[in-house]
Amino acid sequence: MTRISTPFTTPFTARTTATEILAGVDLTGRRVIVTGGASGIGAQTVRALEGAGAEVTVATRRPAPGQRALDLSDLGSVRRFVAGWSGPVHAIVANAGIMALPARRTTPEGWELQLATNFLGHFALIAGLHAHLRQAGGARVVMVSSGAQLGAPFDFDDPHFERRPYDPWTAYAQSKTADVLLAVAAARRWAADGITANAHEPGYVHTNLQRHVDQATMRAWGAMDDDGSLLTPGYFKTPEQGAATSVLLAASPLLDGVTGRYFSNDNQEAEVVPGGPDATGGVAAWAVDPGAADRLWDLATAACRP
Ligand SMILES: NC(=O)c1ccc[n+]([C@@H]2O[C@H](COP(=O)([O-])OP(=O)(O)OC[C@H]3O[C@@H](n4cnc5c(N)ncnc54)[C@H](OP(=O)(O)O)[C@@H]3O)[C@@H](O)[C@H]2O)c1
């Protein structure tokens, strides 16, 4: 991760929408892949990019006409997607994700399912399309992480909860730390190819992502009343606002050449802070550690060998 004394700033705020980020930007001729682009924040990301003229491929488990099949928890599915791609790709928005699965689940390869979906499948996709990113000249990789990265480092000793008790939130946090580390490693490795890679947190948005969150937690967030009806507290964003930072990093000319950084949901680069229960914002030092990033890249590379 590039360390600078002054964090990168933009004129935008937490309330800026994805469409506002791209006002006046012409993306004609740009080809963008958005994983999980059929719902929630991803759908608004697609809408804003298409509105600015980009050719967007929506990669999703259950493709509607015009969309492409991609199951990130299945490396065979990722390989088929990569094999079917031709020509340049100007940006990949690694947006798809699952959160807080109540019980430990694993892929046939033994990867914990949140880590497999949120991180490994995206790694296989992005590494598999490296030549196509290079071909674009100035391509961008966008990792949609979460403030959850503040909650846990990547545990190289037991990433799949084989020896420690499974915890839904620790598994999610680890996977979101892994997403940031992926951006850090790609930024380091692919700078000479003109490829930039950044990560961000979209902020709280009501979407299908919360399907596994219990009602007590939703109430603690102020996002549900006593009767089980959804509430939208002031710190929540609309999906269009949640998509803003993805679009900023994927396509705004303001970000030309900016790489290896983590942006908060206010569209500003985050401060690096110690992770842990006391952290209230910023990006955890463990998520931007270049040594951990390179180690995770090697681990993922080995896991993706057919
Ligand atoms: N919403 C928030 O408050 C919040 C906060 C911080 C970070 N985020 C991050 O924002 C991103 C988007 O989430 P969202 O809130 O928009 O939730 P969402 O509406 O549930 O979108 C997630 C998308 O990921 C797709 N997906 C899940 N598993 C997949 C798989 N194995 N292969 C391919 N696609 C898969 C889902 O497809 P299906 O419809 O087929 O399940 C869905 O389209 C996630 O990475 C999430 O971690 C969200």
PDBQT file of the ligand as one rigid body, heavy atoms in Angstrom, charges set to zero:
ROOT
HETATM    1  N1  LIG A 401     -24.983  -3.548   2.238  1.00  0.00    +0.000 N 
HETATM    2  C1  LIG A 401     -24.084  -3.152   3.122  1.00  0.00    +0.000 C 
HETATM    3  O1  LIG A 401     -24.442  -2.583   4.153  1.00  0.00    +0.000 OA
HETATM    4  C2  LIG A 401     -22.629  -3.406   2.882  1.00  0.00    +0.000 A 
HETATM    5  C3  LIG A 401     -21.709  -2.886   3.800  1.00  0.00    +0.000 A 
HETATM    6  C4  LIG A 401     -20.362  -3.116   3.598  1.00  0.00    +0.000 A 
HETATM    7  C5  LIG A 401     -19.954  -3.835   2.497  1.00  0.00    +0.000 A 
HETATM    8  N2  LIG A 401     -20.869  -4.340   1.625  1.00  0.00    +0.000 N 
HETATM    9  C6  LIG A 401     -20.385  -5.124   0.481  1.00  0.00    +0.000 C 
HETATM   10  O2  LIG A 401     -21.026  -4.679  -0.694  1.00  0.00    +0.000 OA
HETATM   11  C7  LIG A 401     -21.040  -5.741  -1.647  1.00  0.00    +0.000 C 
HETATM   12  C8  LIG A 401     -22.421  -5.814  -2.303  1.00  0.00    +0.000 C 
HETATM   13  O3  LIG A 401     -23.339  -6.268  -1.353  1.00  0.00    +0.000 OA
HETATM   14  P1  LIG A 401     -24.875  -5.792  -1.293  1.00  0.00    +0.000 P 
HETATM   15  O4  LIG A 401     -25.044  -5.124   0.014  1.00  0.00    +0.000 OA
HETATM   16  O5  LIG A 401     -25.271  -5.101  -2.513  1.00  0.00    +0.000 OA
HETATM   17  O6  LIG A 401     -25.624  -7.196  -1.147  1.00  0.00    +0.000 OA
HETATM   18  P2  LIG A 401     -26.478  -8.065  -2.185  1.00  0.00    +0.000 P 
HETATM   19  O7  LIG A 401     -27.600  -7.273  -2.732  1.00  0.00    +0.000 OA
HETATM   20  O8  LIG A 401     -26.781  -9.335  -1.477  1.00  0.00    +0.000 OA
HETATM   21  O9  LIG A 401     -25.441  -8.288  -3.350  1.00  0.00    +0.000 OA
HETATM   22  C9  LIG A 401     -24.461  -9.271  -3.299  1.00  0.00    +0.000 C 
HETATM   23  C10 LIG A 401     -24.384  -9.926  -4.634  1.00  0.00    +0.000 C 
HETATM   24  O10 LIG A 401     -23.379 -10.949  -4.582  1.00  0.00    +0.000 OA
HETATM   25  C11 LIG A 401     -23.885 -12.063  -5.288  1.00  0.00    +0.000 C 
HETATM   26  N3  LIG A 401     -23.260 -13.321  -4.899  1.00  0.00    +0.000 N 
HETATM   27  C12 LIG A 401     -23.286 -13.930  -3.701  1.00  0.00    +0.000 A 
HETATM   28  N4  LIG A 401     -22.639 -15.105  -3.766  1.00  0.00    +0.000 NA
HETATM   29  C13 LIG A 401     -22.179 -15.229  -5.029  1.00  0.00    +0.000 A 
HETATM   30  C14 LIG A 401     -21.462 -16.228  -5.722  1.00  0.00    +0.000 A 
HETATM   31  N5  LIG A 401     -21.068 -17.368  -5.138  1.00  0.00    +0.000 N 
HETATM   32  N6  LIG A 401     -21.148 -16.012  -7.019  1.00  0.00    +0.000 NA
HETATM   33  C15 LIG A 401     -21.541 -14.894  -7.660  1.00  0.00    +0.000 A 
HETATM   34  N7  LIG A 401     -22.261 -13.925  -7.055  1.00  0.00    +0.000 NA
HETATM   35  C16 LIG A 401     -22.570 -14.096  -5.764  1.00  0.00    +0.000 A 
HETATM   36  C17 LIG A 401     -25.363 -12.070  -4.944  1.00  0.00    +0.000 C 
HETATM   37  O11 LIG A 401     -26.037 -12.866  -5.867  1.00  0.00    +0.000 OA
HETATM   38  P3  LIG A 401     -27.355 -13.702  -5.455  1.00  0.00    +0.000 P 
HETATM   39  O12 LIG A 401     -28.462 -12.730  -5.654  1.00  0.00    +0.000 OA
HETATM   40  O13 LIG A 401     -27.335 -14.834  -6.431  1.00  0.00    +0.000 OA
HETATM   41  O14 LIG A 401     -27.196 -14.138  -4.025  1.00  0.00    +0.000 OA
HETATM   42  C18 LIG A 401     -25.703 -10.599  -5.029  1.00  0.00    +0.000 C 
HETATM   43  O15 LIG A 401     -26.019 -10.215  -6.351  1.00  0.00    +0.000 OA
HETATM   44  C19 LIG A 401     -20.625  -6.998  -0.898  1.00  0.00    +0.000 C 
HETATM   45  O16 LIG A 401     -19.289  -7.315  -1.224  1.00  0.00    +0.000 OA
HETATM   46  C20 LIG A 401     -20.719  -6.595   0.558  1.00  0.00    +0.000 C 
HETATM   47  O17 LIG A 401     -19.839  -7.312   1.384  1.00  0.00    +0.000 OA
HETATM   48  C21 LIG A 401     -22.189  -4.122   1.787  1.00  0.00    +0.000 A 
ENDROOT
TORSDOF 0
